Each structure stands twice: as C-alpha cells, then as structure tokens.
C-alpha cells in the first residue's frame, strides 16, 4: 500500500484541508496577527492534519499488507482470517468480520462436500466388490457351457471386469497411502502374474509375450503394480499393428540401486503430437478415437499410482513402429530379499 495512492484516494479531505488552511491564514492576516504567530498557528494545524493522515495510513497499511501477503502464501485461502490481527479502524473491522463469516460458510460447505464425497466413494467401492460375485457366477456358467457364444461373452466379461477394476482403483487413488504396502517382490513373478491374468485377452488379440533378464527383486506394492502392468499390456494389445505379428517384450536393466523395466510393443505407436498428453486424465488421443474406444483413464491412473509408489513412469514411441513404457523400480537389498 503506497502513501501516494492513499493520498489520492483522500483527495477530497486534502482539498478541504487546503481550503481551511488558506482561509485560516487569510483570517489571521485580516485581524493583523503577527506573521510569526500566524506561521506557528498554521504550522500546528498542518502538522496535526499530517500526523492524523500518517497514523491512519500506517494502521491501514499494516492490515492490508498482511492480508495480501497471507492470500499470496496460503494454499487454502479459506483460512485467511486466522492469520490476520483484528484491525483498529472501522472499515478494516467490517472487512475482517465479513472474511470470518465467509470463511466459516466456505469451510462448512467444503466439509459437507467432503462427507458426500466419502459416502459416494464408499458406495462405489462397495459396489465394485459386490459386482464381483455376479461376474464370478457368470464366468462359472460360461465355463460349464462352452461354445462360441459363451467364448464371446467371456471376452466381454473380461472387459467388464477390467472397467470395474479401473473404477475401484480410481476411487482409491486419492487415499493410496492407506491401502498399499511396499515390500520386496520378484520382478519376474510380478510380470508373469500380470501376463497370466491377461492371457485370454492376449490370445484373443494374437499377442505374443517375450521375456528377457527379469531375475531381479524390487521394492513395490504387488497389487497396485499388477494393475499398472495390466493397463500397459491392455494398451499393447488394443493398439497392435495389423501388418505384423503383435508382441510385447518385457526386459529389465539394473542401473545402480534401481531396475528399469521396459515394456515394448511393435504396435501402431503414438503420434508425436500426443506424446506429452498420454498421462492426462480423459485423454484418448488420435489412436483412441481412430482405432478403439478408449476412456483415457488407464494411463492416467498408472501415472498417479506410480507417483505415489515412488516409481518412475515414462513412455517413448515412434509412430508406426511401436511404444516403450519404462518403469523405474527400487532394487531390493539382499536383506529385504531374504525376508520377503
């Protein structure tokens, strides 16, 4: 808050002071007041006005400077008034009270929305668990009545189960810290389990898996990493090339205390203009619109989960040649490997 701007805002008060100052000087001159006495009287009047102006400016400046500083530094502006001292001037007190009432209303609304969100997430998670029962029963019926129709239904059931799993992981992604456990696991077993779980999908899409140098023990949460691997495998199958036999290659390389797992396919690749947006929420890109129906949520969830697990996730691709997803995992120590 600048003093010059403060004075401009009070130009009427300044004009009144100047008018009274000049009128007082003229009156003292008319009654033949000695010049020295007139100067002293006018000086005291001017000094009093200036001191009142400065005192009022300083009290306002302190309050508004703190207000601006707090609003710039706080991430949650709804707690702004908690960092302010109640001002001594009336306008500031009114603004302070308005801020307090507004923040209370905002915090009450936020609390209400959070309760609704928690209830909704609870319902979604419950539904995701409950829907597994009819899915399992449907699979059992199809296994006992194998024919071309049940084979097609089984493939569609795989997609349904994948979407249910994706929804469940999305609902839990904001509270991952309460639902994961980092431990030493065999990278080879982790990859093989993910491939086995998606074997029916890979067979249907004629995708051949290949494995190279996976004999490492890494630190991660197997359940969440299984989901990440499943999404990458699913992408490799959905965006396969029609011109060559599709395959997905799993290979790993140790780099110091980390192991980089590369999952490469020889599919259609990702257009260069889409590379920077593949992990964005809801982004489907040209391939998602052109080749298959895509929700744009799979890679977004992979990115969120990997960030929270401390796993580096990156992608490189050449359009028309294939795509490589890289996962940088922490290498487990020998002690962790023995206790796993």
Secondary structure, DSSP 8 states (H G I E B T S, - for coil): --HHHHHHHTHHHHHHHHHHHHHHHHHHHHTT--HHHHHHHHHHHHHHHHHHHHHHHHHHHHHHHHHHHHHHH-S-GGGGGGG----SSHHHHHHHHHHHHHHHHHHHHHHHHHHHHHHHHHHHHHHHHHHHHHHHHHHHHHHHS-SHHHHHHHHHHHHHHHHHHHHHHHHHGGGGGGS---EEEEHHHHHHHHHHHTHHHHHHTT-EEEEES---EEEE-HHHHHHHHHHHHHHHHHT--SSS--EEEEEEEEETTEEEEEEEE-SS---GGGGGGTTSTT--HHHHHHTS---S-HHHHHHHHHHHHT-EEEEEEETTTEEEEEEEEEE--HHHHHH-
